[in-house]
Amino acid sequence: MKAKYIFLLLIGVIFSSTSYAQQNKSVMGQILSPSGEPVIAVTVIEKGTTNGAFSDIEGNFKLELSAPTATLIFTMIGYTPVEQQVKQGEVINVIMEEELVQLEELVVVGYGVVKKSDLTSSITSVKGEDLKQVTAGNPVAALQGKANGVQVINSGGPRSQPTVVIRGATTVNGSSPLYVVDGVPMGTDISFINQNDIESMEILKDASAAAIYGTRGSNGVILITTKKGKEGKTQFQFVSSTGVNMLPKPDLADAHEYEKVMKARFANDGTGANWNGKEGWLPGEGTDWWDEVVKPYSFVQSHSLSFQGGKDKVRYSGSLGYYGEDSNFETGYWNRINGRFNVGMDLTSKLDLSVDFVPVVENWQNTPNALASVMKIDPTTPVRPSSGFIDDNVYNNYARSNNNAVWNPAGIVKRGETNSTSVYRLLLNPKLTYKPIDGLVLMSQFSVNTVFNRSSNFNPEFFIDNLERNDMSSVNQSATDRIDWNWTNTATYNFNVRGKHSFSIMGGYTAEMFSTRTLNGYIEGIPNNDSNLWFLSSGTMNPDVSGKLTNYTLMSLLGRFMYNYDHKYYLTLSTRRDGSSRFPENNKWGLFPSVSASWRVSEENFMDNLDWLTDLKVRGGWGRVGNQNIPANSFIDLMRDADYVLGGERWIGTTLAQLGNSNLIWETVEDMNFGVDVSLLNGRLNLVGDVFQKTSRDMLLKRENLLILGYPMWNGEMMMNVGSMQARGWEFSVNWQDNVGEKFSYNVGLNLSSVQTKALKLVGDKPILESDFYNDFIIRNEEGGLISRFYGYKTAGIFQDQSEVNSHTDQYGNLLQPDAQPGDIRYLDLNGDGIIDEDDKDYIGNPFPDLMVGLNIELTYGNWDFKTNFYGTFGNEIYNSTMSDLDGGTNRVNVRRGAYDQAWSGPGSTNAYPRLTEIDPNGNYRRVSDFFVEDGSYFRCRLIQIGYTFPRELLNGKELRLSVSGQNLFTLTNYSGMDPERAMSGASVISSGVDRYGYPNPKTLLFGLNLNF
C-alpha cells in the first residue's frame, strides 16, 4: 500500500525541504479519520500563502509558518475540508470526516430516484454543467465522449440531428433512444431544449433499468431533469457564447490540372478529347468554386437568461434562451427561441403542486444540398455567364458547366432561399404529489405537448441551359399539427424494517395519446418568381391537396420492487405491461419484466481493514424491453386512389396500397449485463466496468409476400415478425480527481467501449442490400454476419504492363479480365471458377468501430480553468464513394489536387491508383471494391476551453467568468475525405459508413460569458 503514495510523498519531501531549512517556526501534527486511521497525502496549506506540505503514510505533517499565528487548510478528495487556527511550535491532531458525496448523490431512474450507491443497473449520469461546456443546438451533441457505451455521431449544418446508438443496435426500426424530460416521454428528438436548462442527464443502458419504459426502451432511455426553483433569494444567471463556424476547405484541382486530367482520360482510351471552352489553362487559373460558394465562416450564437428562487412555500425558476446558427452557404439557417418556467408550491404540509410551462419557437431554412456540386463542377466554368447579360429572373443568371453535367452550385444555393419552416411548440406539465403518511408518495402528472409545424417551398421557374432548367414554377405548403398527452399516476412506498431491511415499492398506471393531423397543398403555374407570390393562392395549374389524421394510443401498468439488506445486498424487480393500438386486437399487450441485483462487497466486515478501498460493488441484471416503432396502421389493409384507362378515357378509382398483417406481435429485446463499480482512495479514483449482450426477437421487417406480388405492388411487401439481431460488447471508464495545494485541482476521465452487432435472422430468403453505387450495392446484411458491412471485389494492386494482364488467367490460360489494360485494377477470382463475377465478392469493410474512446480533462488553478474533451473511434472503415469522382474524374467531374500525378502513368509509377480513363471498361471507378475502402479511425479534439472567473469582491458579489473555446479544432486521422465522423452516419444502422459528400462538422471558435448575480 505504501508504494501507491510514493510519488506524493516525494513531492511532499521536495516541497517541504525548502521550508524546513530555516529556524524552528513550524507546526506539526497528525491527521486521522474518525476511526483513528491515519489519512495519507492530505494537502496542508497555510491560508493566504503558497506555503504547504503533505501528510505522510502515518498521517503526520510538519509545516514552517510564515507568521506567529496562521490558519491551516486541510484538503483531500473524499474528505470534508478542515480549517484550523494554529501557532508556531504547536502540535495538533486533526480529524477529517469522509465526504461520500459521490456515493450518496441521487440518480434519477424511471419514475423515481435512488442513491448512486444503491444502483443495481447500468446507468451513467452526466451533469448539466458538463454538457454546457460545448455549445450545441442539440444537447445530445454535447454528450459525445462523456458516457461510455454511448456512440454519438455528429454532423454539420444548422439543425442537424446527432445519431445516438446506446450499446449497439438490435433493430432496423431506428436506433434512437427514448428521451424522457421531467418524467414526460418526448420521443426521439430533443432539439427544442436549451442545454443550459438541464440539471442532469441519466442514460439507462441496460434492460434492467429501461424495462420500466417497456415498449419504447429497446434502444435505451435518456432521462433529462431540468433545473427547478429553490428557496432563497432570487438568483440570476446569464450565459452567452458567440462565435464562428469554419468548414475545412478541400484541396481541389484548378483549371490547369483539370484540363490535364480530362485530356489524359481520353488519351488513355485512344480517343480524341471531348473538350469545351478555352484550352491551355495555366496553373492557378479557373474558378475556385469553394471560395465562390462557401463562406469562410458563419455565425453561431447561444444566449440564456435564467433565474431561481423561492420563499413562503413557493419555489420558482425560469429561463429564456436563444440559439442561432447559419450555414456556410448564403442560404440555410436555424433560429430557436425557447422558454422554460416552473413553479412549485406546498399547498399543504402533505400536498405539493409543480407546473412546467415550456414555449418554443423555431424557424429554419434548409441548408442547400450543394456541397457535392461545389466539389464536382469543373473549374473552367465561371459562376455567371461570360456574356455579362443580366436577366430579370435572378435564378437565370448562372453559367452552365462547360465540361460536365453538374448543376451550378451558386444557382442551387440561390434557389435555397425559397423554402422556410416554422415550428411552434407548447408543453404544459402539471404534477401533484401527495404524502398521506410517512414513506408513502402518491403522484399524478398530466402533460400536454402541442407542436404546430408550417413549411413552405417554392420551386422557381428558371433557365440556365437545356439541361439545367425548370419550366414550371410550383408551390408546396404543408401544415402538421401534433397534440400528445400523457397521464402518469404512481404510488411509491419506502419503509424500513428493523433498521437493516429497506424496501421501496412502486406501482403505476399511464395513458398516452398521440394525434397528428397533416394537410398538404401543391400547385403549379405561379405567374413569376416574386416572393409575394410564393403561396398556393398564386398558382393556376395542376392543384393537388392531401391530408390525413393519425392517432395511436398507449396504456401501461407498471411496478417496481426494491430491497436492500444493510446496504450490502440489493435486489430490484420491475415489470411493465403495455397495450398499444399499433398492434392487432389479439396482440396489443406485451409484458416487459426485469431483475437486477448487486452486492456491495466493501460493506462486508472482512473488508474493514482496506482503507484504500472506498466502495466495491458487483452487479448483474436481466430484462426485456420492447419496440413499437412501426406505422400505426401496419396491421390493416389500406386503399389509395389510382388512375385507370378504359376506352381511351382516364377513370379515377382505388387500388390496394398496403396489405396489413393481423398477426403482428411486439418486437422485444432481451438484455443481460454484468458490471463492477470500484471507488478507491476516498473517491479520488473511480472505475466502472460492464459486459453486456442484447438480443432482439420477433423483429419487425417488411418482407415480400408471394401472395400479393404484381401490380400495383410489384414487390408485395408487408410487415412481419421475421428478424433477430444481437449486440455484444464491453465498456470501461476510469476517473481520477484530486487537489494539489489550495489553488490547483484536476479531474481526468477516460471511457472505453466496444460493441459488435450481428444479424441473427433477417428476411430469410435473401440478404438486405443498401447504398447503391453504379447499378450495384455497397452494403450487404445477411443472416449470421455483422450488420452494414461493405461487400464487393477484392483487389491486388495495379497491372503494370501487358504481361501482367496476360498472366492473370484461370487454370486453362483464359484471361480473367479480358477488358483490362496496363494501369487497371487487378481483381481476385476468389472462387477460382475462371470468371470475375458476383460470386467473387466478399466482405471488404466494417463501418462500426472496434473501440470508442472519450477523454475529458479539467484543470483549475485559482480563478483560471482549462477544459478539454477528446473523442475517437478506432478500427472502423469508410467506403469513400467520392473517390470515384475526386480521384478518377468519373463523368468528367473535377478532381482533388494531385489526382493527375497520383494516377498510374506507366510501369512502376504507382500500385495504388489506376489509370485515368473515360470509358473505364475495367470498372476501376465504377465497381464496388476494396479500392474505395479506407481506415475511418479518428481522434478528434472536441473542445479546448480556457476560462477566468473574476473575484466576487471586484464585482460587488457578482460572479463573472469569461472564456474562449474551440470545438473540433483538430482531428488525427488517415482518412482522405472531409470528415470521418460525418461519413460514419447513414440512413439507418444497416446502411452506415458510406461517404457521399455529407456536410462536415465545422471548426468553431467561441467567446463565452457567464454572469451570476
N, C-alpha and C positions, 0 to 999 in steps of 0.2 A: 504494500500500500504506500510506503514511503516513496517508492520510485515515481509514483504518479504526481508527486508535487515537487520533484527535484528542480524543475525549471523555475517554478515560482519562488522556491527558496533561494536559488541562485540570484534571481532578480532582487530579492529582499536583501541578501548579503551585500550585493554590489551597491544598492541604493543606500543601505544603512552605513556602509563603511565610511562614506564621506561625512556623515553626520556625527559619527561617534568619535571622530578623531580629535575633538576638542575636549574641554574640561567637562566634568560630570554635571550636566544640566538636564539629565534625562528623566523620563518617567518609564516605568516598566510594569509588567503585569502578565496576567494570563486570561485568555478568552475561552469561556466554557459554554456548552449548551446547557439547557435546564436540567438534563440528566447527569451533568458533571463531566461529560466527554469534552476533550479539547476540540476547538474549532480551528481548522487549519487554513492558512493562506488568506486570512482576513486582512483587508486593506485598512490601515490605520493612518489617518491624515490629521495634521494639525489644522484646524479650521482657519480659512483665510490665507493659507500658505500652500506651497507645494511640498512641504516637509512631510515625509511619510515613511511607513515601514510595513512589513508583513508579519503575521504570526507564523511561528514555526510548527513542526509536527506535534509539538506538545501544547500548542496554543499560546506559547509565550511570545511576547514582543518587547522591544525596547526602542524608545524614540527620544532623540535630543530635541528639547523645546527651544523655541526662539525667544520666549518671554517667560517670566516667572510663573505666570498662570496662563492657561490656554484651554480651549475646548477641543477634545478629540472626537473624530467621527469614525465609527467602525462600520464598514460596509462589506457585504458578502452576498452574492447571488443565492437566493433561497432563504435568507435571514432578514429580519426586520432591522433596518439601520438603527444604530445607537449613538447618541451624543452624550459626552460626559466631561464635566469640568475636572481639571487636574492641575497639580502644582509640580514644579521641578523637584526631583528627588522622591516623588511619591510612588508607591507600589499599589496597584489596584487589581481587582478582579472584575471582569466584565461578563455578564450573562447575555447571550444573544438567542432570541427566540426564533424558531423556524417559521418561515413565511411560506406556507404551502399554497400560494395564490394559484399556481397553475393547476394543481390537483383539485382545488376547491371551486374554481371558476365554473359557472354554469354554462352548459352547452344545450342549444336548442335541438330537440328531437321532434318527431312527428307528434303533434298535439300535446306538447309538454316540454319540460326542461329537466335535465339531470346534472349532477356534478360530473365534471370531467373524469374524476377518479372512479365513478360508478358506471361508466360506459361499458357495454358488453359488445357493441357493434363497431364497425369500421366507419368512423365519422371524422372528417377533417374540418376544423374551424379556422376561418380566416377573418381577422378583424377588419372593420371598415377603414381604420387608419392605414392599414397596409394596402388596401385597394386604392386609396386616394393618391398614392404615390404616382400612379400612372394616369395621365389624362386620357380618357377614352369616352366615346359616346355611349358605348355599351359596357356596363360594369363587368360583364363576364370577360371582356378582353383583358382587364387588369388582373384576372385570376391566373393567367398563364404563368407557369413555373412556381406557383405558390402552394399547390396542393398536389401531392403525389398521387399517381393513378388517374389524374385528370388531364387529358390531352385537349388543349385549346389551340385551334388553328385560326390565326387572324388573317384577314385580307384587307387590302387597302380600299380607299374610296369612302365618301360620305355614306353613312348609314349601312355600311357593310356589316353582315352578321357573322360573328365568330362561329366556327364549327366546334362543338364540345362533345367529346366522347369520354365517358367515365368507364374505365376498366374494360375497354374494348366494346365492340358491337356484337349484339346477338340477334339482330333482326334487320331485314331490308326495309322495314317500315319506319325509317328515321332513327337517328342516334341521339337526338337532343334530349336532355333530361327534363324533368318536370320542375318548374320554378314555383315555389310557394312563398308568397310575400305576406308577412304578418298573419300567417295562418290561412291565406286565401290562395288556392291553386290558380296560377296565372298562365298556364300553358307553357310554350317553349320560347317565348320572346319577351325579354325584359328591357328592351332598348328605351322604354319610356321612363326608366328610373334614373334619377340623379344619383351618381355614385357617392356624392357627399352626404346623402341621406341614410346611407347604410351603416348600421351599427355592427353587424356581423353577418357572415355567410357560412352556413354549415353545409357540407357536402355529404349526403348519405350514400355511401358507396356500395354497401352490400345489402342483400335482400333482407337480412335480419333487421336492418334499420329502415329500409324503404318499403317493406311489405305492408306497413300501416297505411300506405297510399295505394295499395292494391293495383288497380288496372293501369295506372299511369307511372308505375315505379320501375319498369323493366330497364330503363336507361339511366337509372339513378335519379336522385332528387336533390335539389339545391334549395335550402331554406334560407330566406333572406329576412332579417329582422331590421326594421328601420328605427331611427332614433326617436325617443319619446321624451316627454317633459319630466322634469324633476323638481321637487320642492326647493325653493330658494329664490334668490334674486335672479331676475331675468338676465340671461347671458346671450350675447350675440356673437356670431361667427361669420366672417366674410372670407370666402375662399375664391381666388381668382387665378387663372392661368391663361396666358395669351402667347401664341407662337405661330410658327410656320411649318408646313409640311413640304418636304422636298423629295421628288422621285429620283431614283438613280438613273442617270442617262445611259442608255445602251450605246455601245461603240459600233455605229453603223457605217457602211461604206459611203463614200462620196460619189459624185457622178463619174469621176475618173475611174475608180475601181469597179463601179457598177458596169460601166461600159466594157471594161476588160473581161469581167466575169461573163456577161451576156454573150459577147462575141466568142469567148472561149467555149461556151456551151455548144454553140452552133458549129464552130470549127472542129471540135472533138467528134461531132457526129458526121462531119464531112458535108455539111450543108451551108448554104450562104446565110449570112447574118440577116435576120429579120429585125432591122433596127430603124427606129423612127426618130426624127429630130436631129439636132446638132451632133456632130462626131468630133472626136479629138478633145474630149474634156480634159482639163488639167487638174492636177492634184489640188484638193481644197475647193473645187468649183461644184456648183449644183445647189439644190435646195436642202437645207438641214431641216427636215420635217419635224424633228423633235423640238428644235428651238422655235419653229414657226407655230406649232400647235400646242405644245405642252408648256405650261407656265413654269418658270424656275422655282416658284414657291406658291403656296396657297395658305390662307389664314385658317387657324383653328383657335377657338376660344371657349372657355368654360368659366362661368361665374355663378356663385351661390351665396345667398344671404340666409342664415338660419338663426333661430332663437329657441331657447328653452327656459322654463321657469315654472313656478307654482307656489301657491300658498292657500291656506284655509281649505284643505281637502280638494283642491283643484290643481291639476298639472297640465301644462300646455307646451306645445312645440310647433314649429312651423318652418317652412323654408320656401324660397323662391329661387329657381335656377334657370340659367340659360346656357345652352350649348349650341355652337355654330361651327360648321366645317364646310369649306369649299373644296371642290375637286381641283385637280391641277390642269383642268381644261377651262375654257372661258364659260362653259355651262356646267351645271351639276353642283348641287349644294344640299345641305341639311341643316335646318334650324329647329330647335326644340325649346319650348318654354314650359316648365313644369313647376307645380307647387305641391306641397305636402303639409297638411295641417292636422294636428292631433290634439284632442282634449281628453283628459282622464279625470273623472270625478268620483269621489267617495260619496255616493248617495246616502248611505247609512254606514254603520260600522261593519256591516256584512255584505253590502251590495255596492259594486263598482260599475261604472259605465265608461267605456272608451269609444271614441269615434275618430275614424280616419277619413279625411276628405282630400282626394287627390285629383286635381285638374291638370291636364296635359294638352298642349297644342303643338303639333308638328307640321312643318312644311318642308317639302323637298322637291328637288328637280333631279331626275335620274341622271347619273353620270354617263356620258356618251360611251358607247362601246366602240371606241376609236383607236385603242392602243395598237391593235394588230395592224390597222391601216397605216398608222404613223410609221410603223417599223417596216411595212412591206411595200408601200408605194415607191415608185422609182424616183431617185433624186434628180433626174433630168427634167422633171415636171415642175413648173412654177406653181405657187399657190393660186394665183389669179391668172386669167387668160392673158397671153402675151400681147393680144391686140390692144389691151388697155381699155376696152369698151366696158362701161358700167351699166348694167341692166337695172331697170326699175325693180325687178324682182331680186331681192338681195340674195336669194338662195341659188340664183343662176350664176353668180359672179365667182365661179371657181373653175380651175382648169381640170381638164380630163387628163389622166395619166398617159404619158407618151408610149410606154412600152409594156404595160400590163393592165389587168382588168380591175385593179384595186381602186375603190372609190376614194375621192379626195377627202382626207380626214378633216381638213379645215371645214369643208362643207358639212360633214357628219356632225361636227361639234356645233356649228351654227344652227343646224336643224334641231339640235338637242334642246334649244331654248323653248320649244313649243309644247313641252309637257310639264305638268305640275301635279302634285298630290298634297292634300291637306288631311290631317287626322286630328279629330277632337275626341279626347278621352276623359271620362269622369268615373272615378272609383269612390264609392261610399261604403264604409266598413264599420258599422257599429258593433259593439260587443258588450254583453252583460256578464258579469262574474258575481256569483253569489256563494257565500261561505256560511252555510247554516250552522255547522258545528266545526269544531277544531279538526283539521285534516281533510275535510270534505270541500271540494270546489266544484261548483256547477257553472258551466259556461255555455252561453248561446251567442252565436255570431252569425249575422246575416249581411252578406256583401253583395253589392250590385256593381257590375263593371260594364260601362257603356262605351262603345267605340264607333265613331262615325267617320267613315273614310270617303273622301271625294277626290276623284282623279280625272284628269283631262289630258288628252293627247291629240294634238293637231298635226296631221301629216301633210306638209305643204306641197303644192304643185311646183315643180322646178324642172329645168332642162339644162344639163351641163353637156351631155353628149347622148347619142342614140342609145348607148349602153349604160348611161348614168342619168336617170330621169324618173320623174313621177308625173304622169299626165293628168291625174285626177286627185285633187286635194280631198281630204276627209277629216272628220272629227269623230273621236271615240271618247265618250264620257261615261263614268260609272259612279254609282253610289252604293256603298256597302255599309249596312248598319248592323251592329252586333250588340246584343244585350245578353249578358250572362249573370246569373245569380247563384249564390252558394249559401246554403243554410247548414251550419255546423253546430251540433249540440254534444257536449261531452260532460261526463261526471268523473271526477278523479278523487280517490280517497287514499290518503297517505297515513299510515299508522305504524306504531312500533310495539312489539310485544316483548316484555321482559328485558328491554334495553338493547338486545342484540339482534332481534329479528325485525327487520324493516321491510314493509310492504308498500307497494303503490299499485293500485288497481284503477284502470281507466276503461270506461265504456262510452260509446258514442254512436251518433246517427248523423248522416249527412245526406243532403239532397241538393242536386245541381241541375240547372237547365242552361243550355247553350242555344241561342237563336240567332241566325244570320240571315239577313234579307239583302239580296243584291238586285240591282237594276242597271242594265247596260243599254246605252244608245249609240248607234252608229249611223252616219250619213255621209254622202259624198257630194261633190259639186259645190264647194264653197266658192263664191264669186271671185275672191282674191285672197292673198295671204295676210291681209291686215289683221293685227291681233284682236281688234274689236269684233272680228267675225269668227273667232275660234269657239263657236258654240253650235249646238245641234240645230238651233233655230235658223242658222245661216245656210244650211245645206239644201240642195234641190233634187238630189238623185239617190236612189237605192237606200232608202232608210231601213234600218233593222233595229228591233227592240227585243230584248230578252230579260228575263228576271226569274228569280226563284227564292223560295223560303226554305231554309234548312233548320230543323230542330233536332236536338237529341238530348237525352236526359241520363242522369246517373244517380243511383240511390245506393247508399252504403251503410252497413253495420260494421262497427269496428270495436276492438277491445285489446287491452294490453295488461299483462300481469308482470310486476317486477318485484323481485325478492332479493335481499342480501342478508347474509348472516355475519354480524360482527365486522362489517366492511372487509370481509375476506372472500366470501363466496357469493357470486351473483348469478341470478337466473332471470331471463326475460322471455316471456311468451307473448306473441301478438297474433292477431288474425283480423282479416277484413273480408267481408262478403260484399261484392259489388254486383249490382244489376245495371246493365247498360242497354239502352234502346238501339244500339248499333248491331245487336245480335238478334237472331230469330227468337220467337217466343219461348221455345223449349230450351234454349241455351243462353238466356240472358244473364244468368247468375254465375259468378265464379268465386272460388274461395282461395284466399292467399294467406297461408299461415307462415309463421317463422318462430325460431327458437334460437337463443344465444345464451352463452354462459361465460363467466370469467372468474379467474382466481387471482387475487392479489397476494402473490407469494410473499411480498415484502412485509405483509402484516403478520406472518407466522412467527411464532416465538423463536424458532431456530434461526431467524434472520436478524434478530435484535442486535447482534454484535457487528453487523456490517454497516458501519457509519457512512461509508461512501455511497451506499445504495439508498436512494430516496424512495423509489417506488418501482415495483416489478409486477406486471400484470400479464397473464396469459389468457387469451380469449378465443372463442370459436363460435361460429354461427351457421345456421342453415335457414333458407327461406325460399318462398316462391312469390314472384311478382308478375304482373300482367301487362299486356299491351293491347289497346283497342284502337290504335292509330290506323283506321281504315275508313273509307267513306261511310257516311251514316246510313246509306241505303244499299249496302252490298248484298243483302240477303233477299232483295225483292227484284222483280223484273221491271225494267224501265223502257218506255217508248219515247220516240222522238219523231219530229216531222221529217218527211222525205219527199223528194221530187220523183214523179213517175211520168213517163211519156206514153200516152195512149192515143192512137190515131193521129199522131203528129202534134198533139197538144200536151202542154205541161199541166199535170194534176198534182196537187199537194196532198199527200197522205201521211201515214205513220208507218214506222218500222221499229223493230227491236233495237234498242240502244244498249241494253245490258241484260244479261241473264243472271238472276240472283241465285244464291246458294242458301237454301233453307237449312243446311246442316252446319253452318259456320259455328265454331266454338272459340273460346278465348285462346289467344296466344299467351303462353306462360314461359317464364324464365326461372329456372331453379339455380340457386346460388349457394356456394359453400365458401367459407372464409375462415382462416386461422391466422391469428396475429399475436404479437408480443409488444408491450409498451414498457419502456425502461426509462427511469429518471435517475441520474447519478449526481453526486457532488452537490447535494442540496438544490437540485433543479437546474444547475448550470448546463448540464449535458443531458439531452433527451433524445431517445431513439425509438422509432416505431417501425415495425416490420410486418408485412402481411403477405400471404399467398392466397390465391382465390381461383375459383372456377365457376363460370356461369354457362348454363346450357339452356337454350330455348327449345320449346316443344310446340308442336301444332302451329308453326309459324305461318302467318297469313301471306299468301302469294297468289298472284294472278297466273293461271295456268290455262293452256289451250284445252278446250273441251271438244272432242271429236264430234259430239252430237250437234254442235251448232256452228261448225265451220261453213264458211261461204258468205255470200252477200247478205247483209251489208257488213258482217263481222268476219272479215277474211281470216283473222287469227282465232276467233271464237274464244276469247279469254273470259274466265270467270274466277272470282276469289275463292280460294280453297285453303284448307289447313294442310299443307304438304311439306313444310320445311323445318329445319333444325340447324342451329349454329351453336358454336361453343367458343368461349373466350377463357383463356387460362393465362395466369401471369403472377407477378410478384411486385411489391413496392417496398421501398425503404426510405426513411428520412432520418436525418440527424441534425440537431440544432445545439449550438454552443453559445452561451451568453455569459458575460462577466463584466465586472467593473475593475478598472485599473486606476487606482487613485481616486481622488474626489471628482475629477473632471472627465475622465475618459471611460467610456463604456462601449461595448461592441456586441453584436449579435450576428452570427453566421449560421445560415441554414442551407442544407443540401438535401434534395429529394431525388430519388431514382425510381424508375418504374419500367416494367416491360410487360407486354401482353401480346398474345398471338390469337387471332380469331380464325376458326376453321368452319367451313360449311359442312356439317354432317349430312344434311339432306336438303335437296332443293326440289326442283320440279320433277326430278326423277328420270325423265326420258332424254334430257339434253342439258348442256351447261347454259348458264346465263352469260351472254356476251354483252359487253359495254364498250363505249368510247370508240366511235367509228373513225377510220383512218384509210382514205383512198379505197373504198369498197371492201374494207376489212374491219376487224375489230381488234382493239389493243388488249382489252381485259377479258379474261375468261374466269368465270366462277363455276366450279364443279364440285360435286359431292366428294368429301374426303380430303379436300385441299384447302389451303389458306385462301381467304377471300381477296378479291380485287388484284390478283397477280397479273402481270403482263405476260402475254402469250404470243410468241412469234418465232421467227427463224433465228438460229444461232449462226454466228459468223466466225470466220477465221482469217481476218485481215483482208488485204487488197491483192488482186492479181497484179504482179509487177511486170509481166511480159506474156507474150502469146504462149510460150512453152508452159507456163503455169496454168493458163486456161486449158490447154490441151491435155495436161496431166491430171486435171480434176475430172476423173471419169469413174464409171462403175467398174465392176469386175470384168466386164466384157469390152472395156475400152470406149464405151459410149460417153460422150460429153454430158456431164451433169448440168452444166449451164451453157447451152449452145448459143444463147444470145449475149453472153458475156464478152467483154473486151478487156485488154490490159487497163488497169485503173478502176475496175469494177469490184464490188464486194464479193468475196467468196462465201457462199452459203453451205452449210453442212447437211449432208444426207444422213440424218440420224438413224433412220430405219434400214439403211443400206439397200433400198429397192431400186436404186439407179435413177430415181426421179426426185427432183426437188419440188415437193408439193405440200399440201396441208398436213399430210401425215408426218412431216419432218418438223413441225412446230413443237416447241417445248416452252416451259415457263422460263422467263428471262428476267424477271424482276418482281420485287415486292414493295409496294408503296408505304407499308407500315413499318415503323422503326423497331429495331431490336432493343433500343434503350432510349428513354426520355429523361432529360436532366434539367433540374431547376436549381439555380444558385442565387441566394439572397443574402446580401451583406448590408449591415447598418453600423455606422461608426458615429460616435458623438464625443466631441471634445469641447467642454464648456458650452458656449452658445452655438457652436458650429455642429452641423450634422452632414453626414455623407451617406447616401443610399445608392445601391446598385443592384440590379436584377439581371440574371442571365437565364436563357432558356435554349435548349438544343435537343435535337433528335439525332440518333446515330444508327446506321445500318439500314436505312430506308433508301429505295431507289425512286427516281423520277423518270417517266417517259417524256422526253423533251421533244414533243412533236414540232416545235418551232425550228428544229434543225433542218427539217425538210425545206423550209423557206430560207432561213438565215445562213445555212451552210451550202445549200445546193441551188438556191435561186429558182426553185420549182415554180412553174407558172410565171417565170420572169419577174418575180418579186425581188426587192432589194435584199442584200445580204449583210452580214456583220463584217466589220473592218477586218481584213486579213484573210477573208474567205478565198481570194484568188491564190494567195501564196500557200495556204494550208492544203489546198486540194492536190490530189495526185496529178503530177505533170510529167512523169517518166519513171523508169525503173529506179527504185531506191529513194524516190523523193519523199514518200510517206507510206505508212502501212495503216494509217488511221482514218483518213478521209478519202473517199472515192473521187474519181474524175468529175469534172463539170460536164453536164450533158443536158441537152434539151429534150431529146426523145426518151432517154433513160430506159432502154429496153430491158436492162437487168433489174430494174426496180430498186436502185440504190436508195433513192429518197422517197419511194412510194410503197415500199414493202415493210410490214411490221417486223422489226428485227432488233437484236440487242445493240445495234449501231446507235439507236436513239436512247438507250438506257444509260443514265448517269447516276453516280452516287449523290443522293439527295441529303446526306448528313450535313448538319449545320449547327453552329453555336453562336447565338445572337446576344448582343448586349441590348437587352430590352429597356434598360433605364440606367442612367447615371444622373444623380441629383445632388447638388450642394446647396445647403441652406444655412441661414444665420438668423437666430432669434434674438431680438433686441431685449436688453434687460428691462423688466417692467418698471423699474424706478425712473427710467428715462422717459416713459410714456404715460406717467400717472396711473400706473397699474394695468395699462393695456398691454396685450402681448402681440407683437408683430414679428412675423417671420417672412423673410424674402428668400427666394430660391431661384436657381437656374437649373434646367434639366435638359437632357437629351434622350430621346426614345429611338430605338432601332439605329443607334449610331454606327455600329459596325457588325458585320456578320462574317464568321470564319466558315468557309465552305469551299468545296471544289466544284460546285455546280456552276455551269456556264450560263444558265438562264438568269432572268432578272431577280427572282425571289424564290428560294427553295421552299419557304413556308407556304407562300400562296399557291405554289404548284402542287402541294400535298392535298389540297381540298378538292372535292369533287361533288357531283350532284347527289351522291349517296355513298355509303360505306362500301358498296360493291363497284364503285366507279371512281376510285380515288387515284391521285398521283400522276395525272396527265397534264402537262403544261400546255395551255392554249392561250397564251398572251393575257393571263389574268392581271388585273390591276394590282401592282405590288404594294407591300407595306412601305409607307414613306418613312424617311428620317424626319424627326420632329425636334425642333428647338423651342423651348418654352421658358417664359419668365413667370414666376408664381408669387402670389402674395396671400398670406394668411393673417387675419386680424381678429383677435378675440377681445371683446370688451363688454 
